[in-house]
Amino acid sequence: MTTTGTPGTPSTPGTSGAPGTTGTTGTTGPPGTPEAGRRILADLTPLRTSADYRRLWLGNTVSWIGQGMTTLAISLQVYDITHSTFSVGLVGLFSLVPLIVFGLYGGAVADTVDRRRLGLFSATGSAALSAALAVAAFAGFHRVWFLYGIVALQAVCAALNAPARSAMIPRLLPPGQLPAANALNSMTTTSGMLIGPMLGGLIVGYAGYQTAYTIDTVAFGASLYAMWRLPSMLPDRDRTTAKRASVLDGLRFLATRPNIRMTFFSDFCAMILAHPRALFPAVAVLWYGGDARTTGLLVAAPAVGALLGGVFSGWLGRIRRHGAAILLAVASWGTAIAVFGLTRNLWLGLFFLALAGCADTVSMVFRNTMLQAAAPDEMRGRLQGVFIVVVAGGPRLGDFLAGSVADLTSPAVAVTGGGVACVVAVGLLTLRGRGFVRYDAREPTP
């Protein structure tokens, strides 16, 4: 299941929000209050009450759209140069490997240095890389190796930026606003995945690669400005006992915290067992008699569902059993995918894929909320590093599993069987993780 950024604990807007303080203004109250229960549309309270969070959210939204444009533009440019779909596929590989390799490292760095400075440094690097793409395009320098190198360096910057940015947000918001902020973050990510490529295709078609890359470079200005306006964000840790946060210490912490660990296990159920994305091209032809446009609809449907899940996320504020909500959402994902595998009507299939995307948003909101509310500040960067590795690696393993099963049997068996396997795995997790099922947001325990 897809994932996004993070949020968490309190501060007065414009201050560093040291852990242990409690915001008194603009809080939404604990889950289950009447104020939370009455909402249907996304709760905008975090945007209203924290200027720092508002700038970060707006900056991230603009930069996500810009990066979505650049991602598509690079793929198009690689194909224009090579006329090889294999070469285009390598773009994803050059992005994936640095994310996995540097994900854990980036989390450790975020738990060692000033997170604001790390965020500024990594965002500046991403902007400089987009500028390099624009300069090369203006100069007529079209080399595949150059594009691969830029993609790899962009992934390194992302692996450093994401844990720092995610670990900062819990210092800006009170605990009651965690679900609302995570739902807003899901809208940022999904909008970037939907709007960015669409704009990228239009801009490349009408104005060329150089224009798309230039717009992306300028778009980073919003994110840089938001980071620059933040106060210092040093991790809350004892600096007399260690100079640098250890990746191994973060993994040891995770190994002894069953509730946090279960958030990752539950996501693996969806992403590895019931992730049919790799089969969409075959499904479009074999099931629906379609073409590339049909494949595009299948790819877009879960993202549209995820976006709608964020737009209509106000009701999430009434939920306090976050562990049970996660398991139910992941089981809903698996059920929707299994039913999708049984359909042969395109619009009905798109509906169930959108339903799966909506369940994905619900799961993501509560998984991120648990990560930030239950984990101490000194560990948040490293846990977000693990989060990046799971998010980057899980779907790729799911693609491999789905493709392998489909080759051995059929796409229908791979899709429906994967959905059923996901539901069964969630049931087993429920039996083994009774504490996770009982997790209460009012008393978060890792």
Disulfide bonds with the S-S distance in Angstrom:
none
